[in-house]
Amino acid sequence: MMSSSDRLHRPETVSLPGGRLDIAVTRSDWPLGDLCGFAGRYNPARAYLFVSKVLGKHYPVKPSVMGSVHDLLAGKISALDIQSPAVVIAMAETATGLGHGVFEACLRQRHYPDWLFLHTTRYTLERPFAFQISEDHCHAREHLIYEPSSGRGRDIFNSARTLILVDDEMSTGNTLLNLAKAFAARTPAVERLILVSLTCWLDEERRAALAAGFGRPTEFVSVLDGTFSFTPKAGGSNEIPSFRSVGDWAPKDDLLPGNFGRLGLCSSEANHAKRSERLRQMRLKLDLDPRRPVLVLGTGEFLHHPYLLARYLEEEGFETCFQSTTRTPARVGQDLAAALRFTDNYYDGLDNFLYNVSADSDSQKIICYETVSLPPDHDLPGLINAQTVFFEEAF
């Protein structure tokens, strides 16, 4: 009889349209199949996609499950005895919600008065940049990092001793290393780097190389560790559908007046009474049947506050799931059962996608927006018969 340990470390092979993915798990707090699935991408540089089942991006997830992952990662971070001030940066667009959730879970577990959260973005504001980096394998490469808008936030950013970078998965670590180097050039006081992810696919040699590249103590926090290799399919089709994935970089200050993380949020700014009241007011404006399931959708980089609404509804007794729209063009198949293609809500005319959601499902759908308005060609609410909620400010 095979033990649970044998099952955990047994290599797994996944056949994808563009080739073969070979996976070996070396350590995990969750079984691989509960943590992520797989799909193909229209991207010759990276023809595979790890489809997280706990992130709330490409796959519907119960908010309570997402919260348990936030708590798990936060517990691992807190156990490291972090030196303050600390800056937590989440990677757009996929990990903005994960990073924000982990940041708040850390604050619940321990008192951290000198912590700052912010996330990278692909949207231009008439605000000063701290720095920017490029993610070369990605369909939308540029990551912008703004200076925090508050004086307190800038103080933490400029004096941070610990840098905590959060992404959904690490396969090479190159993008995070580039970000860490850019941060250290701006904030030389930083002494320590913590790299946080759901799945970390770096072997010991690669981890050592990243630490050496940063030149400071570097630690890794994850739910699952392992390695993988991808073998492209010989003679496979190189035909790639045309997708528009990069905007015109026009400033969007009027469209995005709220600060949900791009301009930094300090640990001292959380107001739980205000949050509960805002969520209660939102719930009262929604027309929901308690006998039917609810699907709450974030949009693009805007994940954490929609997740808070989903969690509130779940705690109120609704059968609730959460996920988000995305820029990522992926192939339907494996763990992506369906795809809706539509124009984004940021007035860039970009192709956006919603996976694993059927327009005619019984779920009551709620789409959450940080944009103050919607372009005429953004037709997602009508496609899935959804109610809409516009968030005016963080809470």
PADREN-521945 format. One record per residue (C-alpha): residue in three letters; x, y, z. Coordinates in steps of 0.001 Angstrom, whole numbers, padded with zeros to 6 digits, always signed. Layout:
BEGIN
AlaXYZ ...
***
This chain:
BEGIN
Met+000000+000000+000000 Met+001368+003427-000957 Ser+001945+005798+001943 Ser+000924+009452+001883 Ser+004623+010343+001723 Asp+005080+008148-001363 Arg+002107+009808-003035 Leu+003467+013250-002165 His+006868+012667-003746 Arg+005780+010564-006726 Pro+006710+012345-009991 Glu+003802+013482-012112 Thr+003621+013996-015865 Val+001083+016329-017481 Ser+000462+016391-021236 Leu-000327+019861-022559 Pro-001018+021117-026104 Gly+002501+022547-026356 Gly+004437+019764-024693 Arg+005000+017695-021564 Leu+005304+018981-018005 Asp+007217+016743-015588 Ile+006746+017596-011914 Ala+008416+016391-008724 Val+007112+017597-005349 Thr+009696+017621-002567 Arg+007662+019189+000263 Ser+004091+020354+000584 Asp+001564+021475+003177 Trp-001247+020658+000715 Pro-001572+017895-001872 Leu-000535+019075-005333 Gly-003949+018291-006817 Asp-005705+020442-004206 Leu-003280+023308-004671 Cys-003066+023632-008444 Gly-003934+022197-011817 Phe-002499+022816-015264 Ala-003285+024262-018674 Gly-001560+025417-021842 Arg-000717+029011-022732 Tyr-000492+030844-026053 Asn+003055+031836-025246 Pro+006075+030234-026910 Ala+008311+031411-024067 Arg+006123+029657-021505 Ala+003600+027248-022996 Tyr+002337+025966-019638 Leu+000195+027510-016915 Phe-000035+026458-013282 Val-003752+026912-012535 Ser-003962+027649-008832 Lys-007002+026234-007052 Val-006493+028443-003986 Leu-005510+031815-005486 Gly-008872+033020-006789 Lys-007692+034045-010253 His-008352+031477-012982 Tyr-010344+029042-010847 Pro-013296+029615-008448 Val-012293+029264-004787 Lys-014150+029484-001507 Pro-013029+032630+000350 Ser-012479+030569+003506 Val-009988+028402+001596 Met-008163+031493+000368 Gly-008093+032816+003920 Ser-006612+029584+005253 Val-003774+029865+002712 His-003146+033488+003719 Asp-002960+032388+007356 Leu-000647+029492+006555 Leu+001856+031671+004695 Ala+001594+034444+007286 Gly+002387+031967+010049 Lys+005529+030884+008236 Ile+006575+034523+007759 Ser+005898+035460+011384 Ala+008006+032521+012542 Leu+011034+034112+010865 Asp+011145+036952+013411 Ile+010975+039736+010845 Gln+012959+042914+011421 Ser+010922+046098+010971 Pro+010390+048325+009085 Ala+009230+045859+006421 Val+007806+046314+002942 Val+005538+043708+001335 Ile+005280+043934-002470 Ala+002887+041726-004454 Met+003281+041057-008161 Ala+000623+042221-010623 Glu-001640+041090-011806 Thr-002006+037588-010491 Ala-000647+037927-006954 Thr-002019+041316-005870 Gly-004774+039670-003826 Leu-002505+036969-002425 Gly+000050+039500-001246 His-002541+041782+000326 Gly-004232+038847+002049 Val-000930+037565+003431 Phe-000014+041084+004598 Glu-003267+041421+006553 Ala-002960+037887+007942 Cys+000513+038782+009262 Leu-000958+041826+010995 Arg-003662+039701+012612 Gln-001129+037208+013920 Arg+001357+039737+015299 His+001542+043473+015911 Tyr+003640+045002+013131 Pro+003332+048807+013372 Asp+005992+049533+010745 Trp+004872+047458+007772 Leu+003853+048714+004332 Phe+001995+046891+001559 Leu+001986+047809-002107 His+001721+045983-005395 Thr+003257+046432-008813 Thr+000976+047645-011575 Arg+000686+048007-015345 Tyr-001270+051276-015097 Thr+000211+054752-015356 Leu-000646+057460-012854 Glu+000668+061008-012610 Arg+002655+059992-009567 Pro+006400+059569-009031 Phe+007828+056125-009703 Ala+010041+054399-007173 Phe+011348+052182-009995 Gln+010155+049813-012694 Ile+011196+046365-013909 Ser+010438+044026-016795 Glu+009086+040461-016663 Asp+010499+039140-019903 His+008487+035926-020259 Cys+005133+037628-019664 His+002591+038846-022222 Ala+002470+042223-020395 Arg+006068+042792-019366 Glu+006388+046099-017534 His+005907+046358-013773 Leu+005591+049871-012344 Ile+006240+050538-008647 Tyr+005081+053908-007331 Glu+006365+055825-004356 Pro+003925+055491-001443 Ser+001508+058404-001330 Ser+001600+058979+002433 Gly+004490+060377+004407 Arg+004353+057421+006755 Gly+004446+055025+003810 Arg+007455+056769+002293 Asp+009278+056633+005614 Ile+008789+052851+005830 Phe+009677+052368+002152 Asn+012884+054373+002461 Ser+014080+052776+005717 Ala+012949+049160+005295 Arg+015177+046481+006773 Thr+013136+043568+005387 Leu+011702+043167+001890 Ile+008944+040571+001408 Leu+008034+039776-002210 Val+004893+037769-002965 Asp+004046+035936-006195 Asp+001715+033059-006947 Glu+004506+030776-008155 Met+008257+030878-008615 Ser+009740+029024-011537 Thr+013019+030922-012089 Gly+012884+033761-009549 Asn+014406+036175-012090 Thr+011628+038758-011915 Leu+011651+038808-008116 Leu+015432+039119-008065 Asn+015250+042076-010462 Leu+012667+043719-008234 Ala+014720+043061-005093 Lys+017828+044589-006684 Ala+015892+047660-007807 Phe+014462+048054-004319 Ala+017885+047711-002688 Ala+019311+050344-005027 Arg+016571+052680-003832 Thr+016613+051543-000168 Pro+020163+050475+000755 Ala+019114+049869+004385 Val+017366+046618+003406 Glu+019120+043681+005096 Arg+016957+040683+004293 Leu+014785+039268+001509 Ile+011810+036924+001976 Leu+010387+035357-001195 Val+006823+034107-000716 Ser+004791+031983-003123 Leu+002149+029301-003246 Thr+004367+026976-005273 Cys+008148+027276-005392 Trp+009795+025292-008193 Leu+013388+026287-007387 Asp+015991+023668-006492 Glu+018658+024359-003888 Glu+021200+025468-006476 Arg+018829+028051-007940 Arg+017865+029319-004470 Ala+021522+029788-003614 Ala+022080+031651-006883 Leu+019204+034043-006129 Ala+020554+034720-002653 Ala+024002+035369-004093 Gly+022516+037666-006716 Phe+020799+039748-004054 Gly+023844+039747-001790 Arg+021850+039583+001435 Pro+020247+036793+003485 Thr+017368+035369+001438 Glu+014667+032980+002627 Phe+011841+031174+000860 Val+008294+030679+002120 Ser+005791+028540+000220 Val+002966+026049+000497 Leu+004645+023596-001890 Asp+008237+023058-002985 Gly+009297+021046-005982 Thr+010890+021093-009404 Phe+009563+020780-012928 Ser+010759+020577-016484 Phe+008896+021322-019691 Thr+009577+019487-022955 Pro+008099+021274-026002 Lys+006161+019133-028409 Ala+008144+018378-031551 Gly+006516+019704-034692 Gly+003847+021514-032718 Ser+001880+024373-034236 Asn+003415+027828-033800 Glu+000182+029579-034708 Ile-000804+031980-031930 Pro-004104+033905-031928 Ser-003818+037669-031877 Phe-004434+039246-028463 Arg-004052+042847-027406 Ser-002376+042801-023985 Val-000558+046154-023623 Gly-002311+049499-023233 Asp-001254+052967-024367 Trp+000144+053943-020926 Ala-002089+057011-020742 Pro-002454+058278-017123 Lys-005524+056903-015364 Asp-005745+059108-012255 Asp-009364+060099-012965 Leu-010354+056492-013646 Leu-008515+055099-010588 Pro-008893+057657-007779 Gly-008808+055057-004997 Asn-005652+053574-003503 Phe-006147+049836-003137 Gly-002431+049086-002927 Arg-000640+050762-005840 Leu+000305+053741-003681 Gly+001060+051860-000503 Leu-001052+050958+002535 Cys+000436+051144+006025 Ser-000251+048579+008728 Ser-001642+051321+010970 Glu-004319+052348+008462 Ala-006633+049331+008799 Asn-010032+050293+010206 His-011981+047128+010919 Ala-015141+048887+012090 Lys-015234+050908+008864 Arg-014604+047753+006846 Ser-017482+045838+008445 Glu-019870+048723+007889 Arg-018865+049194+004239 Leu-019303+045481+003530 Arg-022691+045506+005252 Gln-023814+048438+003111 Met-022667+046688-000051 Arg-024553+043557+000923 Leu-027759+045535+001455 Lys-027575+046942-002084 Leu-027237+043505-003683 Asp-030265+041498-004779 Leu-029312+037988-003658 Asp-031293+034783-003180 Pro-029857+032915-000155 Arg-030875+029601-001750 Arg-028530+030050-004725 Pro-024715+030075-004863 Val-022825+033342-005329 Leu-019739+034029-007459 Val-017865+037254-006667 Leu-015441+038442-009344 Gly-012485+040750-009009 Thr-011174+042532-012100 Gly-007581+042602-013308 Glu-005283+043785-010530 Phe-008233+044518-008243 Leu-008600+041380-006121 His-008316+041893-002383 His-011312+044099-001659 Pro-013632+041996-003852 Tyr-012320+038978-001916 Leu-013321+040740+001327 Leu-016863+041089-000016 Ala-016904+037404-000973 Arg-015658+036426+002473 Tyr-018335+038586+004097 Leu-021062+036888+002050 Glu-019684+033439+002916 Glu-019721+034351+006608 Glu-023332+035502+006178 Gly-024223+031969+005081 Phe-024087+032207+001280 Glu-022455+029419-000707 Thr-019767+031694-002129 Cys-016808+031419-004484 Phe-014337+034046-005629 Gln-012133+034565-008656 Ser-011071+037292-011080 Thr-010788+038378-014666 Thr-007303+038284-016166 Arg-005163+039456-019060 Thr-003647+035996-019441 Pro-004589+034265-022716 Ala-004685+030526-022067 Arg-005868+027456-023889 Val-009141+025863-022810 Gly-008471+022328-021585 Gln-007168+020491-018544 Asp-008128+022721-015578 Leu-009538+025560-017690 Ala-012945+024256-018654 Ala-014291+027387-020354 Ala-013184+030860-021409 Leu-015006+034133-021979 Arg-013162+036817-023957 Phe-014139+040480-023601 Thr-012715+044005-023511 Asp-011115+045233-020302 Asn-012705+047780-017947 Tyr-009677+050141-017843 Tyr-010323+051861-021218 Asp-007273+050249-022818 Gly-009203+048087-025270 Leu-007288+045025-024094 Asp-008426+041440-024362 Asn-009451+040132-020957 Phe-010566+036641-020030 Leu-012698+034855-017480 Tyr-012092+031134-017078 Asn-014170+028304-015654 Val-017342+030397-015541 Ser-020399+029454-017549 Ala-022675+032300-018577 Asp-025750+030168-017916 Ser-024709+028673-014557 Asp-027036+028988-011571 Ser-024580+031158-009626 Gln-025532+034725-008817 Lys-022628+036720-010201 Ile-021221+039968-008793 Ile-018466+041870-010623 Cys-016374+044266-008530 Tyr-014675+047303-010071 Glu-012079+049820-008895 Thr-012657+051920-012026 Val-015201+054705-011549 Ser-016916+053892-014856 Leu-016998+051264-017589 Pro-016165+051690-021277 Pro-019058+051076-023694 Asp-017399+047982-025163 His-016886+046288-021779 Asp-019761+043804-021985 Leu-018881+041282-019264 Pro-021865+042122-016976 Gly-024271+041380-019797 Leu-022405+038262-020918 Ile-022843+036588-017538 Asn-025934+038429-016250 Ala-024029+039929-013321 Gln-024666+042621-010766 Thr-021920+045253-010478 Val-020301+046891-007458 Phe-018034+049946-007712 Phe-015522+050403-004883 Glu-014730+054040-004135 Glu-011925+053615-001601 Ala-009971+051069+000382 Phe-011264+050020+003771 
***
